[in-house]
């Protein structure tokens, strides 16, 4: 049986779990991914579909091609992590034509591409200055890879 939750329920559940697992502010922490799921739009609401074999960090490590089995109707991928800052190869999710929602603690953001430009928007919470600098740096990396690929076509 496939379990389904609304996006806000996932954010609340994931946020509580991540808050308990996250180290104190200011400490160094390794990026970890607790879980990833798929999101399907149903009657104007995003519904979570559990995907136990979906591990974006592991499956995109080192720039590997990301080709999970995505059922028809999936609108996005969501992951609960120790940081909301997109990981080095999270743009591989966007290559599938899907946005990536990232929940960390009380933060929820979405990595997406709009008119050929990568962006990261916060849906809940906001970035600390050091996180925003890391997000900006990561977006520049994604954009440079995207632009280079466009030039080669």
C-alpha positions as CSV (number, residue, x, y, z in Angstrom):
1,X,0.0,0.0,0.0
2,X,1.3,3.5,-0.9
3,X,1.2,6.0,1.9
4,X,0.2,9.6,1.0
5,X,0.6,12.7,3.0
6,X,0.1,16.4,2.2
7,X,3.3,18.5,1.6
8,X,2.6,20.5,4.8
9,X,2.3,17.3,6.8
10,X,5.6,16.1,5.4
11,X,7.2,19.4,6.2
12,X,5.9,19.3,9.8
13,X,6.9,15.6,10.3
14,X,10.2,16.0,8.6
15,X,10.9,19.2,10.4
16,X,10.3,17.7,13.8
17,X,12.5,14.7,12.9
18,X,15.3,16.9,11.5
19,X,15.2,19.3,14.5
20,X,15.8,16.4,16.8
21,X,18.7,15.1,14.6
22,X,20.3,18.4,13.8
23,X,23.3,19.5,15.8
24,X,23.4,22.9,17.6
25,X,23.7,26.0,15.5
26,X,27.2,27.0,14.6
27,X,28.6,23.5,14.8
28,X,30.0,21.7,11.8
29,X,27.7,19.1,10.4
30,X,27.9,16.5,7.6
31,X,25.1,16.7,5.0
32,X,22.8,13.8,5.5
33,X,19.5,12.8,3.9
34,X,16.9,11.2,6.1
35,X,14.5,10.3,3.3
36,X,13.2,11.3,-0.1
37,X,9.7,11.0,-1.5
38,X,7.8,11.9,-4.6
39,X,5.1,14.5,-4.8
40,X,1.9,14.1,-6.8
41,X,-0.6,16.9,-7.4
42,X,-4.2,15.9,-6.6
43,X,-7.0,18.3,-6.8
44,X,-4.7,21.3,-6.3
45,X,-2.8,19.8,-3.4
46,X,0.6,18.2,-3.3
47,X,0.4,14.7,-1.9
48,X,3.5,12.7,-0.8
49,X,4.1,9.3,-2.1
50,X,6.6,7.3,-0.2
51,X,9.7,6.2,-2.2
52,X,12.0,4.1,0.0
53,X,14.4,3.5,-2.9
54,X,14.8,7.2,-3.7
55,X,18.1,8.6,-2.3
56,X,19.0,11.8,-4.2
57,X,22.4,12.4,-2.4
58,X,23.6,8.9,-2.9
59,X,22.2,8.4,-6.4
60,X,23.7,11.7,-7.8
61,X,27.0,11.5,-5.9
62,X,30.0,12.5,-8.1
63,X,27.7,13.7,-10.9
64,X,26.2,10.3,-11.7
65,X,23.2,10.2,-14.0
66,X,20.0,10.3,-12.0
67,X,17.4,8.1,-13.5
68,X,14.9,6.8,-10.9
69,X,11.7,5.2,-11.9
70,X,9.2,8.1,-11.9
71,X,5.5,7.1,-12.2
72,X,3.3,9.2,-14.4
73,X,1.7,12.2,-12.5
74,X,4.7,12.9,-10.3
75,X,5.1,16.7,-10.0
76,X,8.2,17.0,-7.7
77,X,10.7,15.2,-5.4
78,X,11.1,16.1,-1.8
79,X,13.9,15.3,0.6
80,X,14.5,15.7,4.3
81,X,18.1,16.6,5.1
82,X,20.3,18.1,7.8
83,X,20.7,21.3,5.7
84,X,18.4,23.2,3.3
85,X,21.3,24.2,1.1
86,X,21.1,22.3,-2.2
87,X,23.8,19.6,-2.6
88,X,26.4,19.7,-5.3
89,X,24.4,17.5,-7.8
90,X,20.8,18.3,-6.9
91,X,20.5,19.9,-10.3
92,X,20.2,16.3,-11.6
93,X,16.7,16.3,-10.2
94,X,15.8,19.4,-12.2
95,X,17.2,17.6,-15.4
96,X,14.2,15.3,-15.0
97,X,11.8,18.3,-15.3
98,X,10.9,18.1,-11.6
99,X,11.5,20.7,-8.8
100,X,13.2,19.5,-5.6
101,X,11.7,20.4,-2.2
102,X,14.2,20.3,0.6
103,X,13.1,20.3,4.3
104,X,15.6,20.8,7.1
105,X,14.6,21.7,10.6
106,X,12.0,24.4,10.4
107,X,13.0,25.4,6.8
108,X,11.4,24.3,3.6
109,X,12.6,25.4,0.2
110,X,12.3,24.4,-3.4
111,X,15.1,24.2,-6.1
112,X,13.6,24.9,-9.5
113,X,14.4,26.4,-12.9
114,X,12.4,29.2,-14.4
115,X,13.0,30.5,-17.9
116,X,16.4,28.9,-18.0
117,X,17.5,30.3,-14.6
118,X,18.0,28.2,-11.5
119,X,16.5,29.6,-8.3
120,X,15.9,28.5,-4.7
121,X,12.8,29.8,-2.9
122,X,11.9,29.4,0.8
123,X,8.4,28.3,1.4
124,X,8.8,28.2,5.2
125,X,11.6,29.8,7.3
126,X,14.5,31.7,5.8
127,X,18.2,31.3,5.2
128,X,20.9,32.4,7.7
129,X,23.5,34.6,6.0
130,X,26.0,31.8,5.7
131,X,23.4,29.5,4.2
132,X,22.3,32.2,1.7
133,X,25.9,32.5,0.6
134,X,26.1,28.7,0.1
135,X,22.8,28.7,-1.8
136,X,24.0,31.5,-4.1
137,X,27.2,29.7,-4.8
138,X,25.4,26.4,-5.5
139,X,23.0,28.2,-7.9
140,X,25.9,29.7,-9.8
141,X,27.4,26.2,-10.1
142,X,24.1,24.8,-11.4
143,X,23.6,27.7,-13.8
144,X,27.1,27.3,-15.2
145,X,26.6,23.6,-15.9
146,X,23.2,24.3,-17.5
147,X,24.6,27.1,-19.7
148,X,27.6,25.0,-20.8
149,X,25.2,22.2,-21.8
150,X,23.0,24.6,-23.7
151,X,26.0,25.8,-25.7
152,X,26.9,22.3,-26.7
153,X,23.5,21.6,-28.2
